[in-house]
């Protein structure tokens, strides 16, 4: 009888824990003019960053933004400029969560920032190869790294299509702008 109670207790714990585990991640669909990308965001490891990204997505901020920086053997970056290369107005910068243990591996999404550690707002990039040089190493400005907050779970072929785009100048950017322009039509929570 006590073995049956233990089995039932463990089963009940597993059943009730399952929703808690599911809440640690959230999926979003990024619809672009060249295909969709589905991202799984890690709320457990990057709660501030995920909330920030979701707030921008749910407000419609990303609609009509472009991938303005594409370096085929490095990453694709977007989320800050419209189709006319106007920089979109953002909310205040967030704390950099790079020391969260997540690595800048192929297919991960991370926050773009300036040389200032805690300067990320809306721009993000998707790594198209493993980029260990972007990982957290130490708390110095050079070693802090870039906060990974999720990964591509569907649509890596779209990411690869974007990374293989022909690039040139556009707007204020002298290089690395895809031609034709790659537009983010919508980012929605699944």
C-alpha positions in Angstrom: 0.0 0.0 0.0 2.8 2.5 0.9 4.4 1.7 -2.5 1.2 2.6 -4.3 0.9 5.8 -2.3 4.5 6.7 -3.3 3.8 6.0 -7.0 0.6 8.1 -6.8 2.4 10.9 -5.1 5.2 10.9 -7.6 2.7 10.8 -10.5 0.7 13.7 -9.0 3.9 15.7 -8.6 4.9 15.1 -12.2 1.4 16.0 -13.4 1.3 19.3 -11.4 4.9 20.1 -12.3 4.3 19.9 -16.1 2.5 23.2 -16.3 5.2 24.9 -14.3 7.8 23.6 -16.7 5.8 24.8 -19.7 5.6 28.3 -18.2 9.4 28.5 -18.3 9.3 28.9 -22.1 7.1 30.7 -24.5 7.0 30.4 -28.3 6.7 33.3 -30.7 6.2 33.3 -34.4 8.2 35.9 -36.4 6.5 36.4 -39.8 8.8 37.8 -42.4 8.4 38.5 -46.1 10.7 35.5 -46.8 9.2 33.0 -44.4 8.4 32.4 -40.7 10.7 31.8 -37.8 9.4 30.2 -34.6 11.4 31.0 -31.4 11.2 29.4 -28.0 12.1 32.0 -25.4 13.6 31.0 -22.0 11.7 32.8 -19.2 13.6 30.9 -16.5 17.1 31.9 -17.6 16.3 35.4 -19.1 13.1 36.7 -17.5 13.9 40.4 -18.0 14.9 40.0 -21.6 12.0 37.7 -22.5 9.5 40.1 -20.9 11.1 43.0 -22.8 10.9 41.2 -26.1 7.3 40.1 -25.5 6.3 43.7 -24.5 7.7 45.0 -27.8 6.1 42.1 -29.8 2.7 42.5 -28.2 2.6 46.2 -28.7 3.2 45.7 -32.5 6.6 47.4 -32.3 8.3 44.9 -34.6 5.7 45.1 -37.4 7.3 46.7 -40.4 10.9 46.6 -39.0 13.7 45.1 -41.1 16.7 43.0 -40.8 19.1 45.8 -41.3 22.4 44.0 -40.6 23.1 40.6 -42.2 26.6 39.0 -42.0 26.3 35.6 -43.6 29.0 33.8 -41.5 28.0 35.6 -38.2 24.4 36.7 -37.5 21.3 38.4 -38.7 20.2 41.5 -36.8 16.8 43.4 -36.8 14.1 45.0 -34.8 15.2 48.6 -34.7 14.6 50.3 -38.1 11.6 50.6 -40.4 11.6 50.0 -44.2 12.8 53.6 -44.8 15.7 53.1 -42.3 14.2 55.3 -39.7 15.2 54.3 -36.2 12.2 53.4 -34.1 11.7 55.0 -30.7 12.3 52.5 -27.9 11.7 52.2 -24.2 14.6 52.4 -21.7 17.4 49.9 -21.9 17.3 46.7 -19.8 19.8 44.9 -17.7 22.1 42.6 -19.6 21.4 38.9 -18.6 24.4 37.5 -20.5 25.7 35.7 -17.3 22.6 33.3 -17.5 24.5 30.3 -18.8 23.0 30.4 -22.3 25.5 30.4 -25.1 25.5 32.2 -28.5 25.1 29.0 -30.5 23.8 28.6 -34.0 20.1 29.3 -34.0 20.0 31.2 -30.7 18.5 34.7 -30.4 20.3 37.3 -28.3 19.9 41.0 -27.6 21.9 43.5 -29.6 23.5 46.4 -27.7 26.0 49.2 -27.9 29.4 49.1 -26.2 27.6 49.9 -23.0 26.9 46.6 -21.1 23.3 47.4 -20.1 22.1 49.2 -23.3 19.8 46.6 -25.1 16.4 47.9 -26.0 14.5 46.3 -29.0 17.1 45.1 -31.4 18.0 41.4 -31.5 20.1 39.1 -33.5 20.0 35.4 -34.5 23.3 33.6 -34.5 23.9 31.8 -37.8 26.9 29.9 -36.4 28.3 29.3 -33.0 29.8 32.6 -31.7 31.6 31.8 -28.4 33.3 35.2 -28.6 29.8 36.8 -27.8 29.4 34.7 -24.6 29.7 36.1 -21.0 33.3 35.7 -19.8 33.6 38.3 -17.0 32.0 41.5 -15.8 34.2 43.9 -17.8 32.8 45.8 -20.8 34.8 43.5 -23.2 33.9 40.3 -21.4 30.3 40.8 -20.5 28.9 39.4 -23.7 25.4 39.4 -25.3 22.3 38.0 -23.6 20.9 34.9 -25.2 17.2 34.5 -24.4 15.9 31.8 -26.7 16.4 29.7 -29.8 14.9 28.9 -33.2 12.7 25.8 -33.0 11.2 26.1 -36.5 12.2 28.1 -39.6 16.0 27.8 -39.5 15.7 27.5 -43.3 14.3 31.1 -43.2 17.2 32.2 -41.1 19.6 30.6 -43.6 17.7 32.3 -46.5 18.2 35.7 -44.8 21.9 35.1 -44.0 22.5 34.2 -47.7 20.9 37.4 -48.9 22.9 39.7 -51.2 23.8 42.8 -49.1 24.9 46.3 -49.8 24.2 49.8 -48.6 20.9 51.1 -47.4 19.8 54.2 -45.5 22.5 55.1 -43.0 24.2 51.8 -43.4 27.1 51.4 -45.8 27.2 47.6 -45.8 25.4 44.5 -44.7 21.8 45.6 -45.6 19.9 42.8 -47.5 18.7 43.6 -51.0 15.8 43.3 -51.4 14.9 44.4 -47.9 13.7 41.7 -45.5 10.7 42.9 -43.5 9.4 41.6 -40.2 5.6 41.7 -40.8 4.6 40.5 -37.3 5.8 38.9 -34.1 3.1 37.1 -32.2 2.9 34.8 -29.2 1.9 31.2 -30.1 
